[in-house]
């Protein structure tokens, strides 16, 4: 059984009508080939760029809408301390300890990855 992937070879015949033989004229020299069609060259004129319009001046535009200023409510007592104060309340040795612990974990992860 032939493989289905192989292309099939088929012969197709096309019937071509016979061209009438042109009688050679006496003006053509003997052994010369029949005249071939002449090459034609299309000439396209390059159009100049269209004239540009002057810049539009926007004289009749509406003014932008001014929104009223946003009023913030006045608070007399702040319930939460400001973020700067919160950061200052954390003890410095605790920050260094957290940094050292995170560096140690990173080194252990790199060591496990490489080994």
LUMVOMI-683089 format. One record per residue (C-alpha): x, y negated, z negated; residue in three letters. Coordinates in steps of 0.001 Angstrom, whole numbers, padded with zeros to 6 digits, always signed. Each point is the difference from the previous one (the first is absolute). Layout:
// residues N
XYZAla;...
// end
This chain:
// residues 115
+000000+000000+000000Unk;+001571-003329+000984Unk;+000579-002620-002678Unk;-002735-002583-000188Unk;+002596-002749-000507Unk;+001534+000468+003439Unk;-001388-002257+002729Unk;-001852+001715+002827Unk;+001292-000484+003518Unk;-002662-000969+002477Unk;+000351-001056+003590Unk;-002243-002804+001171Unk;-000281-000741+003688Unk;-001179-003385+001183Unk;-001283-000362+003524Unk;+001487-003019+001761Unk;-001562-001301+003145Unk;+002381-000079+002942Unk;+001045-003484+001063Unk;-000362-000771+003666Unk;+003357-000124+001700Unk;+000835-003526+001023Unk;+001253-000324+003507Unk;+003511-001397-000115Unk;+000135-003349+001631Unk;+002696-000944+002431Unk;+001071-002924-002188Unk;+001343+002299-002778Unk;+003454+001441+000616Unk;+000344+003747+000066Unk;+000634+001691-003365Unk;-001264-002972-001988Unk;-002286+000689-002937Unk;-003557-001275+000087Unk;-000546-003447-001486Unk;-000470+000044-003771Unk;-002243-002413-001857Unk;+001629-003327-000752Unk;+000806-000904-003565Unk;-002132-002785-001335Unk;+001071-002355-002724Unk;-002630-001578-002204Unk;+000797-003558-000932Unk;-001546-001307-003165Unk;+000182-003686-000738Unk;+001006-000841-003564Unk;-002593-002288-001504Unk;+001189-002840-002230Unk;-000936+000101-003670Unk;-003429-001499-000681Unk;+000122-003470-001480Unk;-000078+000050-003781Unk;-002754-001756-001864Unk;+000936-002643-002547Unk;-000068+001031-003650Unk;-003447-000143-001531Unk;-000485-002651-002600Unk;-002428+001018-002717Unk;-001714-003258-000806Unk;-003523+001229-000711Unk;+000751+002749-002505Unk;-001717+000256-003343Unk;+002038-000628-003136Unk;+000934+002944-002166Unk;-002324+000745-002882Unk;+001461-001035-003314Unk;-000818+002451-002763Unk;-000544-001358-003467Unk;+002918+000597-002339Unk;-000233+003171-002065Unk;-000501-000760-003651Unk;+001754+002313-002424Unk;-001686+000472-003338Unk;+001871-001513-002846Unk;+001016+002559-002623Unk;+000858-001094-003456Unk;+001476+003255-001323Unk;+001834+002458+002207Unk;-000865+003557-000876Unk;+002959+001557+001804Unk;+003541-001223-000269Unk;+001562-001197+003210Unk;+002091+002562+001973Unk;+003211-001831-000847Unk;-000724+000327-003700Unk;-000858+003700+000396Unk;+003337+000715+001650Unk;+001844-001866-002698Unk;-001703+002112-002677Unk;+001601+003246+001302Unk;+003224+000714-001896Unk;+003158-000174+002128Unk;+001441+003335-001252Unk;-003199+001773+001111Unk;+000411-001460+003539Unk;+003614+001264+000143Unk;-001055+003438-001258Unk;-002681+000276+002697Unk;+002503-001045+002658Unk;+002542+002581-001181Unk;-002632+002766-000068Unk;-001196-000778+003527Unk;+003609-000052+001267Unk;+000651+003397-001622Unk;-003125+001483+001610Unk;+001070-001351+003390Unk;+003477+001511-000335Unk;-001493+003386-000989Unk;-002342-000059+003026Unk;+002880-000771+002355Unk;+002116+002753-001587Unk;-002815+002563+000411Unk;-000523-001058+003611Unk;+003675+000404+000911Unk;+000479+003329-001751Unk;
// end
